Amino acid sequence: MPDRNEDLQKLYSSIIQCSNCPRLVKFRNEVLSESKRYSGEEFWRKPVTGFGDSDARLVVVGLAPAASGANRTGRVFTGDKSSEVLVSAFHSIGVSNLSNSISRNDGLVYTDLYLTLAVRCVPPDNSPTKTEINNCKRFLVSELAILTKKRAIVALGSIALDSLKKSLSDLGYKVNGLRFQHGQYFELGDIRVYCCYHPSPRNINTGRTTADDIARVLKEAYDFASS
């Protein structure tokens, strides 16, 4: 039997040591350096790994670490406004023991959920280049290969979906016709891929989506994954 936890830990070591994107390495080490809000706090400033249950049937893929979130705290969707929306939704559907994600030491546990990213370092203006996305794709491919119990995958935004499509294609899935459309899902053999807007403050504050709507899509995906 494969040891998924051991395989993930080996992958995490590879991710954290990565420095293949000079622009992102520079930015992650400089962003928020002068911020008085986080004065005296030690930032993570390294690539960010996935986090969650290696037996998960639900996998959620975000875009990239946030400057004040995972690039600071060292854990995916932790410590920023997006995480408040997303983790509250996870809690509402019963896959998170906490309703918010504040720090790596807050005791958060995901059950039947694995959360990860398309890009592992914080990009300027939340806009990674195609090369940077492609450089990170191998990590997502490896995660998806290790997570053999996955049944539903939720892509948070179009960039996450594009990276997910390429990763699934590398794993032998036929992804033709898979296009981002919030709230829609696509059957890919033994899995479903769901599309959901990213829970960013921009999307919430402009009314593009709501916290309740994001929770609805996640619940639909988890209902399928756990059925």
C-alpha positions in Angstrom: 0.0 0.0 0.0 1.3 3.5 -0.9 2.1 5.8 2.0 0.5 9.0 0.8 1.6 11.0 3.8 5.3 10.0 3.3 5.0 10.8 -0.4 3.5 14.2 0.4 6.2 15.0 2.9 8.9 14.3 0.2 7.1 16.5 -2.2 6.8 19.3 0.3 10.6 19.3 0.8 11.0 19.7 -3.0 8.5 22.5 -3.1 10.0 24.5 -0.3 13.5 24.3 -1.8 12.3 25.5 -5.2 13.8 28.7 -6.6 13.1 28.3 -10.3 11.3 31.7 -10.8 13.7 34.6 -10.1 10.9 37.3 -10.2 8.8 35.4 -7.6 11.8 34.7 -5.4 12.6 38.4 -5.3 9.0 39.5 -4.7 8.3 37.0 -1.9 11.4 38.2 -0.1 10.5 41.9 -0.4 6.8 42.2 -0.3 5.4 43.8 2.9 8.9 44.3 4.3 8.1 47.8 5.4 4.6 47.0 6.7 4.1 48.4 10.2 1.2 46.0 10.7 3.5 43.0 10.8 6.5 44.7 12.4 8.7 42.2 14.2 6.9 39.2 12.7 9.0 36.5 11.0 7.6 35.9 7.5 7.6 32.5 5.8 8.9 33.9 2.4 9.3 30.4 0.9 7.2 28.4 -1.6 3.9 27.2 0.0 2.9 23.5 0.1 -0.6 22.0 0.1 -2.3 21.2 3.3 -4.9 18.7 4.4 -6.0 15.1 4.5 -4.0 12.7 2.3 -7.2 10.5 2.1 -9.2 13.5 0.9 -12.0 12.9 -1.6 -12.4 16.7 -2.0 -9.4 18.7 -3.4 -9.5 22.5 -3.7 -7.0 24.4 -5.9 -6.4 28.1 -5.4 -4.3 30.5 -7.4 -1.2 31.5 -5.3 -0.1 32.6 -1.8 -1.3 36.0 -0.6 1.3 38.6 0.5 -0.3 38.9 3.9 -1.5 35.4 3.9 0.5 32.3 3.1 3.7 34.1 2.2 3.6 35.5 5.8 2.1 32.5 7.7 3.5 29.6 5.7 0.2 27.8 5.3 -2.1 27.9 2.3 -5.1 30.2 2.8 -4.1 31.3 6.3 -4.1 34.7 7.8 -5.8 36.8 5.1 -9.3 37.9 4.0 -9.7 35.2 1.4 -9.0 32.5 4.0 -11.8 34.0 6.3 -14.3 33.3 3.5 -12.9 30.0 2.4 -12.3 28.3 5.7 -15.7 29.5 7.0 -17.2 27.7 4.1 -15.2 24.5 4.8 -16.4 24.6 8.4 -20.0 25.0 7.3 -19.8 21.8 5.2 -18.0 19.8 8.0 -14.5 19.4 6.6 -12.7 21.9 8.9 -12.6 21.8 12.7 -12.2 25.6 12.8 -14.1 28.4 11.1 -11.0 30.5 10.3 -7.3 29.9 9.5 -5.1 32.3 11.4 -1.6 30.8 11.8 0.3 27.5 11.3 -0.1 26.8 15.0 -3.9 27.4 15.3 -4.8 23.7 15.5 -6.6 23.7 12.1 -7.4 20.2 10.8 -9.0 19.4 7.5 -10.9 16.0 7.2 -11.6 14.6 3.7 -10.2 17.9 2.2 -6.9 18.8 0.7 -6.2 22.4 -0.2 -3.4 23.4 -2.5 -2.3 26.0 -5.1 -1.5 26.4 -8.8 1.5 28.7 -8.0 3.5 28.3 -4.9 5.0 31.8 -4.4 3.2 35.1 -4.1 3.2 36.9 -7.5 3.2 40.7 -8.0 -0.4 41.9 -8.5 -1.6 38.3 -8.0 -0.6 37.8 -11.7 1.9 35.0 -12.3 3.3 34.6 -15.8 2.7 31.6 -18.0 6.2 30.5 -17.4 5.8 30.7 -13.6 2.6 28.8 -13.8 4.2 26.1 -15.9 7.2 25.9 -13.6 4.8 25.1 -10.7 2.7 22.6 -12.6 4.9 19.6 -11.8 4.0 20.1 -8.1 0.3 20.0 -8.7 0.7 17.0 -11.0 2.6 15.2 -8.2 0.0 16.1 -5.6 -2.9 14.9 -7.7 -1.1 11.6 -8.4 -0.6 11.0 -4.7 -4.2 11.9 -3.8 -5.6 8.7 -5.1 -9.0 9.0 -3.3 -10.0 12.3 -4.9 -13.4 12.4 -6.4 -14.1 16.1 -6.7 -11.7 19.0 -7.5 -12.7 22.6 -7.1 -10.7 25.2 -9.1 -10.9 28.7 -7.5 -10.7 31.0 -10.5 -9.7 30.6 -14.1 -5.9 30.6 -13.6 -6.3 27.7 -11.1 -8.5 25.9 -13.6 -6.0 26.3 -16.4 -3.2 24.9 -14.3 -5.5 22.1 -13.1 -6.4 21.3 -16.7 -2.8 20.9 -17.8 -2.0 18.9 -14.7 -4.9 16.5 -15.3 -4.0 16.2 -18.9 -0.5 15.1 -17.9 -2.1 12.4 -15.7 -4.1 11.1 -18.7 -7.5 12.8 -18.3 -9.3 14.2 -21.3 -9.9 17.8 -20.6 -11.1 19.1 -23.9 -14.1 21.4 -23.4 -13.3 22.3 -19.8 -13.8 26.0 -19.5 -14.2 28.2 -16.5 -17.9 28.9 -15.6 -18.7 29.6 -12.0 -20.9 27.0 -10.5 -20.5 24.5 -13.3 -18.9 21.1 -13.1 -17.4 18.8 -15.7 -17.2 15.0 -15.6 -13.7 13.6 -16.3 -14.0 9.9 -15.9 -13.7 9.0 -12.2 -13.7 12.6 -11.0 -15.7 15.8 -11.3 -14.1 19.3 -11.7 -16.0 22.2 -10.3 -15.5 25.9 -11.1 -15.8 28.5 -8.4 -14.9 32.1 -8.1 -11.9 32.9 -5.9 -12.9 34.1 -2.5 -10.8 37.3 -2.8 -11.8 40.6 -1.3 -12.0 42.0 -4.8 -14.6 39.4 -5.9 -16.6 39.7 -2.7 -16.5 43.5 -2.4 -17.5 44.0 -6.1 -20.4 41.6 -5.8 -19.0 39.2 -8.4 -19.7 36.5 -5.8 -20.7 36.1 -2.2 -19.4 34.0 0.7 -22.7 32.1 0.6 -22.3 31.3 -3.1 -18.8 30.0 -2.6 -20.0 27.8 0.2 -22.8 26.5 -2.0 -20.4 25.4 -4.7 -18.1 23.8 -2.2 -21.0 22.0 -0.6 -22.2 20.7 -3.9 -18.7 19.4 -4.7 -18.3 17.7 -1.3 -21.8 16.2 -1.4 -20.7 14.5 -4.6 -17.3 13.5 -3.4 -18.7 11.9 -0.2 -21.6 10.2 -1.8 
